[in-house]
Amino acid sequence: MKPPLTFIDLFCGCGGFSLGLQRAGLKGLAAIDSNRLAIQVFQANFKDIAHVLEQDLTAFTPLELETMIGTSEVDLIVGGPPCQGFSTARQVDGA
């Protein structure tokens, strides 16, 4: 039997993408978000994803992520960055 495809969920929030991917038969390797409450909900709902990180994605490199999760092999990277109304990005210039 072929092993399941794997994924990493960036800006994971409470886990909507991860839920869909798991239901489609993929295996989650890691999930990352900078929001503490979202990570707490994610951890409660996805106990089988070993690496759930409360981190700012801009604070480390892909190589550092590889070291954190223990592999450089991943089949899919999914991400749901925050909607404009909820993000602090680009608020400096009024955009």
PDB file of N, CA, C and O in Angstrom, chain B, residues numbered from 101:
ATOM      1  N   MET B 101       0.844  -1.185   0.000  1.00  0.00           N
ATOM      2  CA  MET B 101       0.000   0.000   0.000  1.00  0.00           C
ATOM      3  C   MET B 101       0.891   1.251   0.000  1.00  0.00           C
ATOM      4  O   MET B 101       1.865   1.330   0.749  1.00  0.00           O
ATOM      5  N   LYS B 102       0.556   2.185  -0.816  1.00  0.00           N
ATOM      6  CA  LYS B 102       1.311   3.429  -0.932  1.00  0.00           C
ATOM      7  C   LYS B 102       1.022   4.324   0.272  1.00  0.00           C
ATOM      8  O   LYS B 102      -0.134   4.449   0.676  1.00  0.00           O
ATOM      9  N   PRO B 103       2.064   4.958   0.861  1.00  0.00           N
ATOM     10  CA  PRO B 103       1.824   5.855   2.004  1.00  0.00           C
ATOM     11  C   PRO B 103       1.010   7.073   1.566  1.00  0.00           C
ATOM     12  O   PRO B 103       1.048   7.458   0.397  1.00  0.00           O
ATOM     13  N   PRO B 104       0.271   7.680   2.505  1.00  0.00           N
ATOM     14  CA  PRO B 104      -0.550   8.844   2.137  1.00  0.00           C
ATOM     15  C   PRO B 104       0.320  10.045   1.774  1.00  0.00           C
ATOM     16  O   PRO B 104       1.445  10.182   2.255  1.00  0.00           O
ATOM     17  N   LEU B 105      -0.216  10.906   0.925  1.00  0.00           N
ATOM     18  CA  LEU B 105       0.442  12.175   0.644  1.00  0.00           C
ATOM     19  C   LEU B 105       0.479  12.986   1.930  1.00  0.00           C
ATOM     20  O   LEU B 105      -0.369  12.806   2.804  1.00  0.00           O
ATOM     21  N   THR B 106       1.454  13.875   2.051  1.00  0.00           N
ATOM     22  CA  THR B 106       1.622  14.669   3.264  1.00  0.00           C
ATOM     23  C   THR B 106       1.413  16.149   2.974  1.00  0.00           C
ATOM     24  O   THR B 106       1.518  16.596   1.831  1.00  0.00           O
ATOM     25  N   PHE B 107       1.115  16.905   4.036  1.00  0.00           N
ATOM     26  CA  PHE B 107       0.935  18.344   3.878  1.00  0.00           C
ATOM     27  C   PHE B 107       1.423  19.107   5.095  1.00  0.00           C
ATOM     28  O   PHE B 107       1.555  18.566   6.193  1.00  0.00           O
ATOM     29  N   ILE B 108       1.687  20.396   4.856  1.00  0.00           N
ATOM     30  CA  ILE B 108       1.966  21.375   5.902  1.00  0.00           C
ATOM     31  C   ILE B 108       0.935  22.476   5.737  1.00  0.00           C
ATOM     32  O   ILE B 108       0.688  22.937   4.622  1.00  0.00           O
ATOM     33  N   ASP B 109       0.330  22.903   6.843  1.00  0.00           N
ATOM     34  CA  ASP B 109      -0.704  23.939   6.829  1.00  0.00           C
ATOM     35  C   ASP B 109      -0.140  25.232   7.419  1.00  0.00           C
ATOM     36  O   ASP B 109       0.108  25.320   8.621  1.00  0.00           O
ATOM     37  N   LEU B 110       0.058  26.230   6.558  1.00  0.00           N
ATOM     38  CA  LEU B 110       0.561  27.539   6.992  1.00  0.00           C
ATOM     39  C   LEU B 110      -0.630  28.461   7.248  1.00  0.00           C
ATOM     40  O   LEU B 110      -1.643  28.364   6.555  1.00  0.00           O
ATOM     41  N   PHE B 111      -0.523  29.346   8.226  1.00  0.00           N
ATOM     42  CA  PHE B 111      -1.662  30.183   8.647  1.00  0.00           C
ATOM     43  C   PHE B 111      -2.847  29.260   8.953  1.00  0.00           C
ATOM     44  O   PHE B 111      -3.956  29.495   8.474  1.00  0.00           O
ATOM     45  N   CYS B 112      -2.619  28.228   9.737  1.00  0.00           N
ATOM     46  CA  CYS B 112      -3.582  27.138   9.897  1.00  0.00           C
ATOM     47  C   CYS B 112      -4.878  27.546  10.589  1.00  0.00           C
ATOM     48  O   CYS B 112      -5.897  26.876  10.420  1.00  0.00           O
ATOM     49  N   GLY B 113      -4.860  28.631  11.365  1.00  0.00           N
ATOM     50  CA  GLY B 113      -6.083  28.991  12.087  1.00  0.00           C
ATOM     51  C   GLY B 113      -6.530  27.824  12.948  1.00  0.00           C
ATOM     52  O   GLY B 113      -5.704  27.158  13.572  1.00  0.00           O
ATOM     53  N   CYS B 114      -7.819  27.575  12.984  1.00  0.00           N
ATOM     54  CA  CYS B 114      -8.325  26.465  13.799  1.00  0.00           C
ATOM     55  C   CYS B 114      -8.352  25.148  13.033  1.00  0.00           C
ATOM     56  O   CYS B 114      -8.701  24.114  13.602  1.00  0.00           O
ATOM     57  N   GLY B 115      -7.984  25.167  11.731  1.00  0.00           N
ATOM     58  CA  GLY B 115      -7.760  23.901  11.034  1.00  0.00           C
ATOM     59  C   GLY B 115      -8.690  23.536   9.899  1.00  0.00           C
ATOM     60  O   GLY B 115      -8.815  22.353   9.581  1.00  0.00           O
ATOM     61  N   GLY B 116      -9.343  24.490   9.280  1.00  0.00           N
ATOM     62  CA  GLY B 116     -10.264  24.174   8.183  1.00  0.00           C
ATOM     63  C   GLY B 116      -9.603  23.436   7.029  1.00  0.00           C
ATOM     64  O   GLY B 116     -10.126  22.423   6.565  1.00  0.00           O
ATOM     65  N   PHE B 117      -8.459  23.930   6.557  1.00  0.00           N
ATOM     66  CA  PHE B 117      -7.759  23.250   5.462  1.00  0.00           C
ATOM     67  C   PHE B 117      -7.285  21.870   5.906  1.00  0.00           C
ATOM     68  O   PHE B 117      -7.410  20.900   5.158  1.00  0.00           O
ATOM     69  N   SER B 118      -6.748  21.778   7.104  1.00  0.00           N
ATOM     70  CA  SER B 118      -6.251  20.490   7.599  1.00  0.00           C
ATOM     71  C   SER B 118      -7.374  19.463   7.683  1.00  0.00           C
ATOM     72  O   SER B 118      -7.177  18.299   7.335  1.00  0.00           O
ATOM     73  N   LEU B 119      -8.534  19.880   8.135  1.00  0.00           N
ATOM     74  CA  LEU B 119      -9.669  18.967   8.222  1.00  0.00           C
ATOM     75  C   LEU B 119     -10.026  18.414   6.847  1.00  0.00           C
ATOM     76  O   LEU B 119     -10.204  17.207   6.684  1.00  0.00           O
ATOM     77  N   GLY B 120     -10.128  19.294   5.867  1.00  0.00           N
ATOM     78  CA  GLY B 120     -10.456  18.852   4.516  1.00  0.00           C
ATOM     79  C   GLY B 120      -9.402  17.929   3.933  1.00  0.00           C
ATOM     80  O   GLY B 120      -9.731  16.924   3.304  1.00  0.00           O
ATOM     81  N   LEU B 121      -8.144  18.264   4.138  1.00  0.00           N
ATOM     82  CA  LEU B 121      -7.070  17.429   3.600  1.00  0.00           C
ATOM     83  C   LEU B 121      -7.022  16.070   4.285  1.00  0.00           C
ATOM     84  O   LEU B 121      -6.790  15.057   3.626  1.00  0.00           O
ATOM     85  N   GLN B 122      -7.238  16.034   5.590  1.00  0.00           N
ATOM     86  CA  GLN B 122      -7.261  14.746   6.283  1.00  0.00           C
ATOM     87  C   GLN B 122      -8.436  13.895   5.793  1.00  0.00           C
ATOM     88  O   GLN B 122      -8.295  12.690   5.585  1.00  0.00           O
ATOM     89  N   ARG B 123      -9.578  14.527   5.612  1.00  0.00           N
ATOM     90  CA  ARG B 123     -10.745  13.779   5.107  1.00  0.00           C
ATOM     91  C   ARG B 123     -10.518  13.264   3.694  1.00  0.00           C
ATOM     92  O   ARG B 123     -11.135  12.282   3.282  1.00  0.00           O
ATOM     93  N   ALA B 124      -9.627  13.927   2.946  1.00  0.00           N
ATOM     94  CA  ALA B 124      -9.273  13.473   1.599  1.00  0.00           C
ATOM     95  C   ALA B 124      -8.169  12.416   1.629  1.00  0.00           C
ATOM     96  O   ALA B 124      -7.761  11.915   0.581  1.00  0.00           O
ATOM     97  N   GLY B 125      -7.687  12.077   2.820  1.00  0.00           N
ATOM     98  CA  GLY B 125      -6.722  11.002   2.967  1.00  0.00           C
ATOM     99  C   GLY B 125      -5.273  11.418   3.096  1.00  0.00           C
ATOM    100  O   GLY B 125      -4.391  10.560   3.095  1.00  0.00           O
ATOM    101  N   LEU B 126      -4.995  12.716   3.208  1.00  0.00           N
ATOM    102  CA  LEU B 126      -3.619  13.184   3.374  1.00  0.00           C
ATOM    103  C   LEU B 126      -3.225  13.185   4.845  1.00  0.00           C
ATOM    104  O   LEU B 126      -4.080  13.208   5.730  1.00  0.00           O
ATOM    105  N   LYS B 127      -1.925  13.160   5.091  1.00  0.00           N
ATOM    106  CA  LYS B 127      -1.395  13.156   6.458  1.00  0.00           C
ATOM    107  C   LYS B 127      -0.736  14.492   6.754  1.00  0.00           C
ATOM    108  O   LYS B 127       0.137  14.932   6.006  1.00  0.00           O
ATOM    109  N   GLY B 128      -1.147  15.145   7.845  1.00  0.00           N
ATOM    110  CA  GLY B 128      -0.562  16.418   8.241  1.00  0.00           C
ATOM    111  C   GLY B 128       0.767  16.232   8.952  1.00  0.00           C
ATOM    112  O   GLY B 128       0.875  15.449   9.896  1.00  0.00           O
ATOM    113  N   LEU B 129       1.781  16.962   8.489  1.00  0.00           N
ATOM    114  CA  LEU B 129       3.094  16.922   9.133  1.00  0.00           C
ATOM    115  C   LEU B 129       3.266  18.063  10.116  1.00  0.00           C
ATOM    116  O   LEU B 129       3.871  17.891  11.173  1.00  0.00           O
ATOM    117  N   ALA B 130       2.726  19.247   9.767  1.00  0.00           N
ATOM    118  CA  ALA B 130       2.907  20.418  10.616  1.00  0.00           C
ATOM    119  C   ALA B 130       1.826  21.441  10.319  1.00  0.00           C
ATOM    120  O   ALA B 130       1.252  21.473   9.230  1.00  0.00           O
ATOM    121  N   ALA B 131       1.566  22.277  11.313  1.00  0.00           N
ATOM    122  CA  ALA B 131       0.631  23.391  11.174  1.00  0.00           C
ATOM    123  C   ALA B 131       1.230  24.574  11.916  1.00  0.00           C
ATOM    124  O   ALA B 131       1.778  24.426  13.009  1.00  0.00           O
ATOM    125  N   ILE B 132       1.119  25.751  11.307  1.00  0.00           N
ATOM    126  CA  ILE B 132       1.762  26.932  11.879  1.00  0.00           C
ATOM    127  C   ILE B 132       0.809  28.114  11.829  1.00  0.00           C
ATOM    128  O   ILE B 132       0.169  28.370  10.809  1.00  0.00           O
ATOM    129  N   ASP B 133       0.723  28.832  12.946  1.00  0.00           N
ATOM    130  CA  ASP B 133      -0.042  30.071  13.014  1.00  0.00           C
ATOM    131  C   ASP B 133       0.536  30.904  14.156  1.00  0.00           C
ATOM    132  O   ASP B 133       1.096  30.358  15.106  1.00  0.00           O
ATOM    133  N   SER B 134       0.401  32.208  14.062  1.00  0.00           N
ATOM    134  CA  SER B 134       0.921  33.074  15.124  1.00  0.00           C
ATOM    135  C   SER B 134      -0.138  33.411  16.175  1.00  0.00           C
ATOM    136  O   SER B 134       0.170  34.062  17.174  1.00  0.00           O
ATOM    137  N   ASN B 135      -1.374  32.978  15.961  1.00  0.00           N
ATOM    138  CA  ASN B 135      -2.468  33.289  16.877  1.00  0.00           C
ATOM    139  C   ASN B 135      -2.589  32.195  17.943  1.00  0.00           C
ATOM    140  O   ASN B 135      -2.897  31.045  17.629  1.00  0.00           O
ATOM    141  N   ARG B 136      -2.347  32.557  19.181  1.00  0.00           N
ATOM    142  CA  ARG B 136      -2.340  31.582  20.281  1.00  0.00           C
ATOM    143  C   ARG B 136      -3.678  30.847  20.431  1.00  0.00           C
ATOM    144  O   ARG B 136      -3.693  29.629  20.603  1.00  0.00           O
ATOM    145  N   LEU B 137      -4.780  31.563  20.367  1.00  0.00           N
ATOM    146  CA  LEU B 137      -6.084  30.907  20.531  1.00  0.00           C
ATOM    147  C   LEU B 137      -6.372  29.940  19.391  1.00  0.00           C
ATOM    148  O   LEU B 137      -6.905  28.853  19.616  1.00  0.00           O
ATOM    149  N   ALA B 138      -6.026  30.325  18.184  1.00  0.00           N
ATOM    150  CA  ALA B 138      -6.224  29.428  17.039  1.00  0.00           C
ATOM    151  C   ALA B 138      -5.404  28.156  17.208  1.00  0.00           C
ATOM    152  O   ALA B 138      -5.887  27.059  16.927  1.00  0.00           O
ATOM    153  N   ILE B 139      -4.171  28.301  17.663  1.00  0.00           N
ATOM    154  CA  ILE B 139      -3.308  27.137  17.877  1.00  0.00           C
ATOM    155  C   ILE B 139      -3.880  26.230  18.963  1.00  0.00           C
ATOM    156  O   ILE B 139      -3.821  25.007  18.834  1.00  0.00           O
ATOM    157  N   GLN B 140      -4.425  26.802  20.019  1.00  0.00           N
ATOM    158  CA  GLN B 140      -5.026  25.990  21.084  1.00  0.00           C
ATOM    159  C   GLN B 140      -6.199  25.168  20.546  1.00  0.00           C
ATOM    160  O   GLN B 140      -6.335  23.989  20.875  1.00  0.00           O
ATOM    161  N   VAL B 141      -7.040  25.782  19.727  1.00  0.00           N
ATOM    162  CA  VAL B 141      -8.169  25.059  19.127  1.00  0.00           C
ATOM    163  C   VAL B 141      -7.642  23.989  18.177  1.00  0.00           C
ATOM    164  O   VAL B 141      -8.121  22.855  18.183  1.00  0.00           O
ATOM    165  N   PHE B 142      -6.658  24.351  17.364  1.00  0.00           N
ATOM    166  CA  PHE B 142      -6.078  23.389  16.421  1.00  0.00           C
ATOM    167  C   PHE B 142      -5.551  22.169  17.171  1.00  0.00           C
ATOM    168  O   PHE B 142      -5.843  21.034  16.795  1.00  0.00           O
ATOM    169  N   GLN B 143      -4.778  22.398  18.226  1.00  0.00           N
ATOM    170  CA  GLN B 143      -4.200  21.286  18.989  1.00  0.00           C
ATOM    171  C   GLN B 143      -5.277  20.393  19.598  1.00  0.00           C
ATOM    172  O   GLN B 143      -5.113  19.175  19.666  1.00  0.00           O
ATOM    173  N   ALA B 144      -6.362  20.989  20.034  1.00  0.00           N
ATOM    174  CA  ALA B 144      -7.452  20.196  20.612  1.00  0.00           C
ATOM    175  C   ALA B 144      -8.127  19.311  19.561  1.00  0.00           C
ATOM    176  O   ALA B 144      -8.606  18.220  19.873  1.00  0.00           O
ATOM    177  N   ASN B 145      -8.159  19.786  18.323  1.00  0.00           N
ATOM    178  CA  ASN B 145      -8.864  19.067  17.260  1.00  0.00           C
ATOM    179  C   ASN B 145      -7.979  18.160  16.416  1.00  0.00           C
ATOM    180  O   ASN B 145      -8.491  17.268  15.741  1.00  0.00           O
ATOM    181  N   PHE B 146      -6.672  18.365  16.437  1.00  0.00           N
ATOM    182  CA  PHE B 146      -5.767  17.603  15.577  1.00  0.00           C
ATOM    183  C   PHE B 146      -4.613  17.037  16.390  1.00  0.00           C
ATOM    184  O   PHE B 146      -3.468  17.458  16.231  1.00  0.00           O
ATOM    185  N   LYS B 147      -4.911  16.105  17.238  1.00  0.00           N
ATOM    186  CA  LYS B 147      -3.890  15.508  18.100  1.00  0.00           C
ATOM    187  C   LYS B 147      -2.900  14.649  17.319  1.00  0.00           C
ATOM    188  O   LYS B 147      -1.824  14.338  17.829  1.00  0.00           O
ATOM    189  N   ASP B 148      -3.240  14.266  16.104  1.00  0.00           N
ATOM    190  CA  ASP B 148      -2.369  13.409  15.300  1.00  0.00           C
ATOM    191  C   ASP B 148      -1.341  14.185  14.478  1.00  0.00           C
ATOM    192  O   ASP B 148      -0.482  13.570  13.846  1.00  0.00           O
ATOM    193  N   ILE B 149      -1.406  15.521  14.467  1.00  0.00           N
ATOM    194  CA  ILE B 149      -0.394  16.317  13.771  1.00  0.00           C
ATOM    195  C   ILE B 149       0.674  16.681  14.799  1.00  0.00           C
ATOM    196  O   ILE B 149       0.431  17.446  15.733  1.00  0.00           O
ATOM    197  N   ALA B 150       1.848  16.118  14.603  1.00  0.00           N
ATOM    198  CA  ALA B 150       2.898  16.181  15.626  1.00  0.00           C
ATOM    199  C   ALA B 150       3.469  17.577  15.849  1.00  0.00           C
ATOM    200  O   ALA B 150       3.839  17.918  16.972  1.00  0.00           O
ATOM    201  N   HIS B 151       3.545  18.376  14.810  1.00  0.00           N
ATOM    202  CA  HIS B 151       4.215  19.670  14.914  1.00  0.00           C
ATOM    203  C   HIS B 151       3.214  20.798  14.688  1.00  0.00           C
ATOM    204  O   HIS B 151       2.947  21.193  13.553  1.00  0.00           O
ATOM    205  N   VAL B 152       2.673  21.300  15.775  1.00  0.00           N
ATOM    206  CA  VAL B 152       1.748  22.442  15.728  1.00  0.00           C
ATOM    207  C   VAL B 152       2.485  23.594  16.390  1.00  0.00           C
ATOM    208  O   VAL B 152       2.728  23.586  17.597  1.00  0.00           O
ATOM    209  N   LEU B 153       2.835  24.583  15.578  1.00  0.00           N
ATOM    210  CA  LEU B 153       3.739  25.632  16.024  1.00  0.00           C
ATOM    211  C   LEU B 153       3.049  26.983  16.111  1.00  0.00           C
ATOM    212  O   LEU B 153       2.433  27.442  15.148  1.00  0.00           O
ATOM    213  N   GLU B 154       3.156  27.608  17.258  1.00  0.00           N
ATOM    214  CA  GLU B 154       2.709  29.000  17.417  1.00  0.00           C
ATOM    215  C   GLU B 154       3.915  29.864  17.075  1.00  0.00           C
ATOM    216  O   GLU B 154       4.732  30.188  17.938  1.00  0.00           O
ATOM    217  N   GLN B 155       4.010  30.231  15.803  1.00  0.00           N
ATOM    218  CA  GLN B 155       5.184  30.936  15.298  1.00  0.00           C
ATOM    219  C   GLN B 155       4.770  31.958  14.244  1.00  0.00           C
ATOM    220  O   GLN B 155       3.736  31.815  13.591  1.00  0.00           O
ATOM    221  N   ASP B 156       5.581  32.970  14.093  1.00  0.00           N
ATOM    222  CA  ASP B 156       5.468  33.921  13.000  1.00  0.00           C
ATOM    223  C   ASP B 156       6.253  33.351  11.828  1.00  0.00           C
ATOM    224  O   ASP B 156       7.456  33.117  11.947  1.00  0.00           O
ATOM    225  N   LEU B 157       5.595  33.126  10.705  1.00  0.00           N
ATOM    226  CA  LEU B 157       6.258  32.517   9.554  1.00  0.00           C
ATOM    227  C   LEU B 157       7.437  33.326   9.033  1.00  0.00           C
ATOM    228  O   LEU B 157       8.329  32.773   8.390  1.00  0.00           O
ATOM    229  N   THR B 158       7.454  34.616   9.299  1.00  0.00           N
ATOM    230  CA  THR B 158       8.567  35.444   8.819  1.00  0.00           C
ATOM    231  C   THR B 158       9.779  35.366   9.744  1.00  0.00           C
ATOM    232  O   THR B 158      10.819  35.960   9.458  1.00  0.00           O
ATOM    233  N   ALA B 159       9.647  34.633  10.855  1.00  0.00           N
ATOM    234  CA  ALA B 159      10.714  34.594  11.859  1.00  0.00           C
ATOM    235  C   ALA B 159      11.701  33.444  11.655  1.00  0.00           C
ATOM    236  O   ALA B 159      12.666  33.328  12.410  1.00  0.00           O
ATOM    237  N   PHE B 160      11.479  32.593  10.652  1.00  0.00           N
ATOM    238  CA  PHE B 160      12.408  31.499  10.408  1.00  0.00           C
ATOM    239  C   PHE B 160      12.417  31.143   8.924  1.00  0.00           C
ATOM    240  O   PHE B 160      11.505  31.502   8.179  1.00  0.00           O
ATOM    241  N   THR B 161      13.456  30.436   8.511  1.00  0.00           N
ATOM    242  CA  THR B 161      13.638  30.061   7.113  1.00  0.00           C
ATOM    243  C   THR B 161      13.045  28.670   6.846  1.00  0.00           C
ATOM    244  O   THR B 161      12.754  27.931   7.786  1.00  0.00           O
ATOM    245  N   PRO B 162      12.868  28.314   5.569  1.00  0.00           N
ATOM    246  CA  PRO B 162      12.421  26.948   5.261  1.00  0.00           C
ATOM    247  C   PRO B 162      13.356  25.877   5.835  1.00  0.00           C
ATOM    248  O   PRO B 162      12.894  24.825   6.279  1.00  0.00           O
ATOM    249  N   LEU B 163      14.647  26.137   5.828  1.00  0.00           N
ATOM    250  CA  LEU B 163      15.595  25.177   6.396  1.00  0.00           C
ATOM    251  C   LEU B 163      15.375  25.005   7.901  1.00  0.00           C
ATOM    252  O   LEU B 163      15.475  23.895   8.425  1.00  0.00           O
ATOM    253  N   GLU B 164      15.078  26.100   8.586  1.00  0.00           N
ATOM    254  CA  GLU B 164      14.780  26.005  10.026  1.00  0.00           C
ATOM    255  C   GLU B 164      13.484  25.228  10.260  1.00  0.00           C
ATOM    256  O   GLU B 164      13.384  24.466  11.222  1.00  0.00           O
ATOM    257  N   LEU B 165      12.495  25.417   9.389  1.00  0.00           N
ATOM    258  CA  LEU B 165      11.250  24.650   9.507  1.00  0.00           C
ATOM    259  C   LEU B 165      11.542  23.165   9.298  1.00  0.00           C
ATOM    260  O   LEU B 165      11.022  22.317  10.024  1.00  0.00           O
ATOM    261  N   GLU B 166      12.366  22.857   8.315  1.00  0.00           N
ATOM    262  CA  GLU B 166      12.759  21.468   8.073  1.00  0.00           C
ATOM    263  C   GLU B 166      13.361  20.849   9.332  1.00  0.00           C
ATOM    264  O   GLU B 166      13.053  19.708   9.676  1.00  0.00           O
ATOM    265  N   THR B 167      14.212  21.597  10.012  1.00  0.00           N
ATOM    266  CA  THR B 167      14.827  21.117  11.247  1.00  0.00           C
ATOM    267  C   THR B 167      13.776  20.935  12.343  1.00  0.00           C
ATOM    268  O   THR B 167      13.806  19.951  13.081  1.00  0.00           O
ATOM    269  N   MET B 168      12.846  21.890  12.444  1.00  0.00           N
ATOM    270  CA  MET B 168      11.800  21.808  13.476  1.00  0.00           C
ATOM    271  C   MET B 168      10.938  20.564  13.317  1.00  0.00           C
ATOM    272  O   MET B 168      10.604  19.911  14.306  1.00  0.00           O
ATOM    273  N   ILE B 169      10.571  20.229  12.069  1.00  0.00           N
ATOM    274  CA  ILE B 169       9.631  19.119  11.863  1.00  0.00           C
ATOM    275  C   ILE B 169      10.327  17.807  11.514  1.00  0.00           C
ATOM    276  O   ILE B 169       9.690  16.754  11.486  1.00  0.00           O
ATOM    277  N   GLY B 170      11.636  17.865  11.247  1.00  0.00           N
ATOM    278  CA  GLY B 170      12.408  16.648  11.039  1.00  0.00           C
ATOM    279  C   GLY B 170      12.328  16.043   9.653  1.00  0.00           C
ATOM    280  O   GLY B 170      12.675  14.875   9.476  1.00  0.00           O
ATOM    281  N   THR B 171      11.880  16.803   8.662  1.00  0.00           N
ATOM    282  CA  THR B 171      11.851  16.282   7.293  1.00  0.00           C
ATOM    283  C   THR B 171      11.863  17.420   6.289  1.00  0.00           C
ATOM    284  O   THR B 171      11.397  18.525   6.565  1.00  0.00           O
ATOM    285  N   SER B 172      12.409  17.122   5.117  1.00  0.00           N
ATOM    286  CA  SER B 172      12.358  18.083   4.017  1.00  0.00           C
ATOM    287  C   SER B 172      11.381  17.609   2.948  1.00  0.00           C
ATOM    288  O   SER B 172      11.196  18.276   1.930  1.00  0.00           O
ATOM    289  N   GLU B 173      10.760  16.466   3.178  1.00  0.00           N
ATOM    290  CA  GLU B 173       9.836  15.878   2.209  1.00  0.00           C
ATOM    291  C   GLU B 173       8.395  16.213   2.584  1.00  0.00           C
ATOM    292  O   GLU B 173       7.922  15.849   3.660  1.00  0.00           O
ATOM    293  N   VAL B 174       7.712  16.901   1.694  1.00  0.00           N
ATOM    294  CA  VAL B 174       6.293  17.210   1.879  1.00  0.00           C
ATOM    295  C   VAL B 174       5.658  17.269   0.496  1.00  0.00           C
ATOM    296  O   VAL B 174       6.268  17.770  -0.449  1.00  0.00           O
ATOM    297  N   ASP B 175       4.450  16.767   0.376  1.00  0.00           N
ATOM    298  CA  ASP B 175       3.784  16.727  -0.926  1.00  0.00           C
ATOM    299  C   ASP B 175       2.997  17.995  -1.230  1.00  0.00           C
ATOM    300  O   ASP B 175       2.898  18.392  -2.391  1.00  0.00           O
ATOM    301  N   LEU B 176       2.439  18.637  -0.212  1.00  0.00           N
ATOM    302  CA  LEU B 176       1.572  19.788  -0.424  1.00  0.00           C
ATOM    303  C   LEU B 176       1.762  20.803   0.691  1.00  0.00           C
ATOM    304  O   LEU B 176       1.820  20.445   1.867  1.00  0.00           O
ATOM    305  N   ILE B 177       1.859  22.066   0.315  1.00  0.00           N
ATOM    306  CA  ILE B 177       1.873  23.155   1.291  1.00  0.00           C
ATOM    307  C   ILE B 177       0.621  23.976   1.031  1.00  0.00           C
ATOM    308  O   ILE B 177       0.420  24.479  -0.075  1.00  0.00           O
ATOM    309  N   VAL B 178      -0.216  24.110   2.045  1.00  0.00           N
ATOM    310  CA  VAL B 178      -1.449  24.875   1.928  1.00  0.00           C
ATOM    311  C   VAL B 178      -1.374  26.046   2.893  1.00  0.00           C
ATOM    312  O   VAL B 178      -0.755  25.947   3.952  1.00  0.00           O
ATOM    313  N   GLY B 179      -1.999  27.146   2.530  1.00  0.00           N
ATOM    314  CA  GLY B 179      -1.978  28.302   3.413  1.00  0.00           C
ATOM    315  C   GLY B 179      -3.188  29.184   3.225  1.00  0.00           C
ATOM    316  O   GLY B 179      -3.638  29.408   2.101  1.00  0.00           O
ATOM    317  N   GLY B 180      -3.703  29.676   4.309  1.00  0.00           N
ATOM    318  CA  GLY B 180      -4.836  30.588   4.288  1.00  0.00           C
ATOM    319  C   GLY B 180      -4.490  31.848   5.059  1.00  0.00           C
ATOM    320  O   GLY B 180      -4.906  31.998   6.208  1.00  0.00           O
ATOM    321  N   PRO B 181      -3.728  32.767   4.444  1.00  0.00           N
ATOM    322  CA  PRO B 181      -3.365  33.983   5.172  1.00  0.00           C
ATOM    323  C   PRO B 181      -4.597  34.766   5.602  1.00  0.00           C
ATOM    324  O   PRO B 181      -5.656  34.635   4.987  1.00  0.00           O
ATOM    325  N   PRO B 182      -4.476  35.571   6.641  1.00  0.00           N
ATOM    326  CA  PRO B 182      -5.625  36.302   7.172  1.00  0.00           C
ATOM    327  C   PRO B 182      -6.271  37.219   6.129  1.00  0.00           C
ATOM    328  O   PRO B 182      -5.591  37.791   5.278  1.00  0.00           O
ATOM    329  N   CYS B 183      -7.575  37.343   6.214  1.00  0.00           N
ATOM    330  CA  CYS B 183      -8.301  38.281   5.355  1.00  0.00           C
ATOM    331  C   CYS B 183      -7.859  39.707   5.680  1.00  0.00           C
ATOM    332  O   CYS B 183      -7.429  39.986   6.800  1.00  0.00           O
ATOM    333  N   GLN B 184      -7.962  40.589   4.721  1.00  0.00           N
ATOM    334  CA  GLN B 184      -7.493  41.959   4.898  1.00  0.00           C
ATOM    335  C   GLN B 184      -8.085  42.642   6.127  1.00  0.00           C
ATOM    336  O   GLN B 184      -7.388  43.393   6.808  1.00  0.00           O
ATOM    337  N   GLY B 185      -9.330  42.399   6.413  1.00  0.00           N
ATOM    338  CA  GLY B 185      -9.968  43.046   7.549  1.00  0.00           C
ATOM    339  C   GLY B 185      -9.445  42.605   8.894  1.00  0.00           C
ATOM    340  O   GLY B 185      -9.671  43.277   9.900  1.00  0.00           O
ATOM    341  N   PHE B 186      -8.739  41.465   8.928  1.00  0.00           N
ATOM    342  CA  PHE B 186      -8.238  40.923  10.181  1.00  0.00           C
ATOM    343  C   PHE B 186      -6.726  40.977  10.283  1.00  0.00           C
ATOM    344  O   PHE B 186      -6.173  40.712  11.350  1.00  0.00           O
ATOM    345  N   SER B 187      -6.049  41.313   9.206  1.00  0.00           N
ATOM    346  CA  SER B 187      -4.602  41.308   9.183  1.00  0.00           C
ATOM    347  C   SER B 187      -4.037  42.674   9.513  1.00  0.00           C
ATOM    348  O   SER B 187      -4.648  43.701   9.217  1.00  0.00           O
ATOM    349  N   THR B 188      -2.862  42.676  10.130  1.00  0.00           N
ATOM    350  CA  THR B 188      -2.167  43.938  10.397  1.00  0.00           C
ATOM    351  C   THR B 188      -1.226  44.285   9.239  1.00  0.00           C
ATOM    352  O   THR B 188      -0.598  45.343   9.258  1.00  0.00           O
ATOM    353  N   ALA B 189      -1.121  43.427   8.251  1.00  0.00           N
ATOM    354  CA  ALA B 189      -0.263  43.688   7.102  1.00  0.00           C
ATOM    355  C   ALA B 189      -0.791  44.876   6.304  1.00  0.00           C
ATOM    356  O   ALA B 189      -1.998  45.002   6.095  1.00  0.00           O
ATOM    357  N   ARG B 190       0.094  45.727   5.871  1.00  0.00           N
ATOM    358  CA  ARG B 190      -0.179  46.873   5.006  1.00  0.00           C
ATOM    359  C   ARG B 190      -1.103  47.906   5.641  1.00  0.00           C
ATOM    360  O   ARG B 190      -1.684  48.705   4.907  1.00  0.00           O
ATOM    361  N   GLN B 191      -1.267  47.936   6.922  1.00  0.00           N
ATOM    362  CA  GLN B 191      -2.111  48.946   7.542  1.00  0.00           C
ATOM    363  C   GLN B 191      -1.372  50.270   7.722  1.00  0.00           C
ATOM    364  O   GLN B 191      -1.987  51.296   8.011  1.00  0.00           O
ATOM    365  N   VAL B 192      -0.071  50.243   7.552  1.00  0.00           N
ATOM    366  CA  VAL B 192       0.730  51.457   7.725  1.00  0.00           C
ATOM    367  C   VAL B 192       0.381  52.508   6.683  1.00  0.00           C
ATOM    368  O   VAL B 192       0.286  53.694   6.998  1.00  0.00           O
ATOM    369  N   ASP B 193       0.188  52.067   5.423  1.00  0.00           N
ATOM    370  CA  ASP B 193      -0.069  53.021   4.350  1.00  0.00           C
ATOM    371  C   ASP B 193      -1.559  53.216   4.067  1.00  0.00           C
ATOM    372  O   ASP B 193      -1.917  53.843   3.070  1.00  0.00           O
ATOM    373  N   GLY B 194      -2.412  52.700   4.910  1.00  0.00           N
ATOM    374  CA  GLY B 194      -3.848  52.880   4.745  1.00  0.00           C
ATOM    375  C   GLY B 194      -4.501  51.905   3.776  1.00  0.00           C
ATOM    376  O   GLY B 194      -5.703  51.997   3.526  1.00  0.00           O
ATOM    377  N   ALA B 195      -3.732  50.977   3.229  1.00  0.00           N
ATOM    378  CA  ALA B 195      -4.285  49.998   2.284  1.00  0.00           C
ATOM    379  C   ALA B 195      -5.160  48.998   3.019  1.00  0.00           C
ATOM    380  O   ALA B 195      -5.717  48.093   2.398  1.00  0.00           O
TER     381      ALA B 195
END
